[in-house]
Amino acid sequence: MSFNTFGHLFRFTSFGESHGAAIGCVVDGCPPRIPVTIEDIQRELDRRRPGQSRFTTQRQEPDAVRIMSGVFTDEKTGEQVTTGTPIMLMIENVDQRSKDYSEIKDKYRPGHAGYTYDVKYGIHDYRGGGRASARETAARVAAGAIARKIVPGLTVRGALVQMGPHKVDRSRWDWNEVGQNPFFCPDAKQAKFFEEYLDSVRKAGSSCGAVIEIVAEGVPAGLGAPVYAKLDGDLASALMGINAVKGVEIGDGFATAAMSGVENADEMRMGNDGKPVFLSNHAGGILGGISTGQAIVARFVVKPTSSILTPRKTVDRYGRDTDIVTKGRHDPCVGIRAVPIGEAMMACVLADHYLMHRGQVGEGAAWPFKP
Ligand SMILES: Cc1cc2nc3c(=O)[nH]c(=O)nc-3n(C[C@H](O)[C@H](O)[C@H](O)COP(=O)(O)O)c2cc1C
């Protein structure tokens, strides 16, 4: 299986599968002398870690990361910094239960990747979905923790804004609330409702989808390379590449279809600091594939978990009709843990584009120009 590498200048190659010995990644192209501690990486992994509430899978993985290479002590500051060489991050799998899958080992879970992997590679790693498992996304979160440090002043935050058909009330949006409930939900009232809702979904032997919003602030204007490495194009690809993601939108996205040109145009005025101020951000911080300096806003939709207790019709590896019930430990709404994963992919795309921008144009143009 080729194509396990993300990025151009900031790149990482992820390795491992759900029930193998370990998962992780090798980050290549990270600039030297970037301060990185193991706590920086572990903190992000802990946000994605399974088994933290009754609303996510009960698989108990500590996701303890080890930095195997690529860091050293800065002689001036005494801090641990990157050396510019490959950084290998490794996380051992400690709570695999392959027997949970033995009953369904020859059957394909409808909505999962078993059939397509098998028809392509002729290998069916039924143990937790093998390489198609979202265990792989721990590697992305670990790489993302390093990526977050590359663009000076960058902040990347994410929130769950819809679960099933139920949206948050944006007038109650509070970023501080996101870390206070098990859903990464910015609306405290709706988070309470999500508890009841998700319990009812699970009791019904089913699962539900979600919409996640990722916001990056402190992104300098000018990142993005027309025409085949547009920032929005690369972001869409990175977010779409997360397991179970079925759609991505930037800024007002699909809602712009119903807007008029008058409403949609982000008007501009000069600010006191010599930089333009946009009077709105329908574009989500990207114009012509290049960042405007406004917040970059992306949303993605995560489908309902395919592994459910309700019997479903399927076929097996030998071409026979059969039914399947997926037991074992599964997230009833995989969108919840997708929040830190989306943040990580946003950070990786921005780090990659920041380095490409610096490589091609250095500091960039001295805007505004003299008339
Ligand atoms: C954080 C996260 C956790 C996931 N956990 C499960 C799970 O427990 N059971 C399951 O069937 N799918 C789970 N998925 C989704 C599958 O990995 C995904 O649907 C499968 O690989 C097929 O790929 P596709 O949905 O992108 O086409 C999870 C996805 C994410 C993002």
The ligand as an ORCA input file, in Angstrom:
! r2SCAN-3c Opt
* xyz 0 1
  C     -11.736      9.022     15.395
  C     -12.348      7.972     14.526
  C     -12.713      6.768     15.102
  C     -13.304      5.767     14.334
  N     -13.721      4.617     14.942
  C     -14.452      3.724     14.245
  C     -15.034      2.604     14.896
  O     -14.911      2.441     16.122
  N     -15.737      1.736     14.135
  C     -15.918      1.917     12.795
  O     -16.574      1.120     12.149
  N     -15.378      2.964     12.159
  C     -14.649      3.870     12.838
  N     -14.124      4.964     12.185
  C     -14.341      5.121     10.748
  C     -13.555      4.151      9.889
  O     -12.175      4.227     10.144
  C     -13.855      4.444      8.402
  O     -15.210      4.604      8.192
  C     -13.353      3.315      7.513
  O     -11.948      3.305      7.511
  C     -13.831      3.450      6.049
  O     -13.319      4.590      5.469
  P     -14.247      5.783      4.950
  O     -15.400      5.894      5.904
  O     -13.354      6.995      5.016
  O     -14.686      5.450      3.556
  C     -13.500      5.969     12.942
  C     -13.123      7.187     12.358
  C     -12.560      8.197     13.138
  C     -12.205      9.508     12.515
*
